[in-house]
Every structure is written in C-alpha cells, then in structure tokens.
Amino acid sequence: MSVRKVSRKVRFLFLIESINHQPLWPARQVRLNWYRFKQKKQQVLKAGESWQFQVKLRAPFGLENFIGFNYRRWLYQHSIQATGLVIDRYGKKGINGKLSSSHVFNLQQYRQKIAWFLERIDLHNTALIKALVLGERAEVKRSVRNLLQQTGTAHLLAVSGLHIGLIVTFTFFLIRGVLLWAPGMSRKYQNSGYALFIAAIVSLLVALCYSALAGFSVATLRACLMTVCVLLAFLCRRVVPIWALYQYALVGVVILFPLSVLSIGFWLSFLSVGVLIFVCTGRLAQTKLQKYLKPQWALLIALAPLSLAYFFNMPLIGLLANLVAIPWVGFLVLPLLLGLLFIPLSYELSWVLFHCADLQITWLINVLLYLDRWQLYIQPFYGVPTLVLLVFSFLGALILLTHLTHRS
C-alpha cells in the first residue's frame, strides 16, 4: 500500500487479496481515493498495513486524444487494474478499518517515513527534494514542472541515471581513498587490489539501495544494471565493450519491466545514453571545452524529434541551462542529500544538510527562471501530421549527428 495526501483526500495504491472474505489470487492492484474531512486522521494509513474497505470500483479509463496525458495507458503500465473510492459513512459504523500492522521490513513503509521526515523539517522545495531522494514527482507544482520542461532540465531534479552514476563514482573513490590512506588500516586493506574490490562491492550496494529507494524507475534501473555489469566485469577482470553493457541494460529492463516500453521515459533514457556513447567513444583527441560542449549539442539534436512529437516544443535554452544545472546539481545538491544517511544518527545534522540542499535548489530555480525569460523554443506546425514531423526530425538529427562526429 503506497499512500499520498492530496488536498482533502488520501490517494493510495491498494493490493486486493480478498473480496467478501473470498481469497483473490493473484492479488489485484487498484488506485483508491479516500475523501476525509478530519485532517488529523489523514495519516492513519501506513504502507505495508492490511486494511479492509468498502469501495466503489470502476474500470480504467482515459482520453484517447493523441495530445495530452494518456491516463489509461499510465494505469496499464503500472499494473493498476481499477480505480475507485472508499465509501465512508460519516456518523455511522462502517467496515473500513485496519486488520493488521506490518512487522517486517517494508520498502514502501521506509520510503513513506522518509517522506514524512522531509515534510516535518519545513523545506521550501519539499516536492523537488522528494523527487531527488524518492523519485516521487507527483507533488511537484505544475508551474515548476513547466519551468523544468521549458528549460530542458526535468531530468536533473528527479532521480536519473546521472545521479546514480555520480553517487557510485563518489562512493567508489571515497571508499578506495579511506582504505588506502586512512591511518590504522592493516596492510591487507591498504593493498590496492583489496581496496578496489571492497570499493566496487560497496558502490554496487549503494547503487542498488538508491535505485530501490527511488522505486526502480526506468532511468535508475537502466543505470543500475549498467553499473552492475561494469562492476562485475571489473571484479572478474574482464573487458566488456560499452555497447555490450548498453545492450545488457536494455534487455534487462525489458525483461524485468516489459510494460516500461509504454513510457516516454524509457525511450528518452536509452536514446540519451546511446547518443552519448556514440558521440563520446572512439573519437580523436579533443579539448576539454569540446568534451564538455559536444555531448550537450548531441543530446539537443538527438532528442529534438521526441521532444517535438511528445512535448510539442524543443527548448533551445536547454543547452545553456544544462551547462549550468548539471554541475550545480551533481556537485552542490546531491552531496548534501547524504543527510538521508544521518536521519537515524543525528536529526540536527540531517536538518542542516537538507536545508542547505533546499537553498541550493532555490538558487537554481531562480537561475532557470531568468533563463526561461528568453523564451527560446521551437514548436511544430500543428497543420502537419505528427508522423511526418517525426520522420523528418529524425533524418535531420541523424545528419547533424553524423556531421558532428565526423568533424571531431
């Protein structure tokens, strides 16, 4: 059971195990709304608990318009069998009530406790920090979503492969440095082979834990699988081609979550990584400025077709915005989110780190607001069929990418 408060109601995912005391197998997942007027009782639902409800269900539905969010497809992608609401008879004794509590470790319950902690410490950007820590973007305001989309930085303020890679790299070199240089360490652990082995194992565990905390989204799962392949190859002393790692991650995601192909995030994630591999590997020596700028140009060109077809705009300012935002988030925001590790150890230290991260996000949002004033977008002509736009956009992007790589 995953719980989220929305205005005067509680929205949650519920796994139905029995109906009218008759076991139901396999269990069915539904999305329920519980309208309540007593605000103090809105947090009675906890992930992992067993409840019984009297509900009114209906089959998944959604608009069939090509333009806009396809709610029915989203429900199908997340294996939600039905939607509905809890029938709450005010002033009368009903059947709604808790049957049992969860006494074992439950990942959703742990994520819910972290969300409650972030709400209690009174941050200005609680929704964005939840997105970075838990991968939950549902509470982000529409104005902020539009800003991130119009500046091409939506992938930064949510858990993505970039964050997994940065955290794994930071963890690897941190553990290796501690084992090699920390005083008092035995010679066994100061041996470079042992240090690299232990650093790789710890980095792998960190990647798995962070991906699990983020709910194993497509981007995190792809990055996690590639990280697992790289570290396993490193531990086995094998050289694995980068394109082979890419294929392993692609096949792994499709096998584990076949419905992820219905998400635009699946295509954007793997297309982005494929373009970066194509542009950054097997090329002649370049200057540091070229190494930093060329991937941004390549992503802007390669993602243009999908951006025009799905989001109906392509932010040209995204190139400059990402040049500023990527190091900002990677080196100033993400390290401060390590306050998550100190929650059970020191409430005060966690409070300080999360508020510093909140301040950095506020400054970054102000910079993005300034860049958004330039209004540099490309929008498609709505009289032209989308398929025609998509085909010509892909052809143009391929020509530009080929020219870009040949020049280097």
ABEGO torsion letter per residue (X at the ends): XBBBBBEABBBBBBBBABBGGBBBOBBBBBBBBBBBABAAAAAABBBGBBBBBBBBBBBBBBBABABEBBAAAAAAAAGBABBEBBBBBBGBBBABEBABBBABBBAAAAAAAAAAAAAAAGBABAAAAAAAAAGBAAABBAAAAAAAAAAGAAAAABBBAAAAAAAAAAAAAAAAAAAAABBGBBAAAABAAAAAAAAAAAAAAAAAAAAAAAGGBAAAAAAAAAAAAAAAAAAAGBBBBAAAAAAAAAAAAAAABAAAAABAAAAAAAAAAAAAAAAABGBBBBBAAAAAAAAAAAAAAAAAAAAAAAAGBBBAAAAAAAAAAAAAAAAAAAAAAAAAAAAAABAAAAAAAAAAAAAAAAAAAAAAAAAAAAGBBBBBBAABBAAAAAAAAAAAAAAAAAAAAAAX
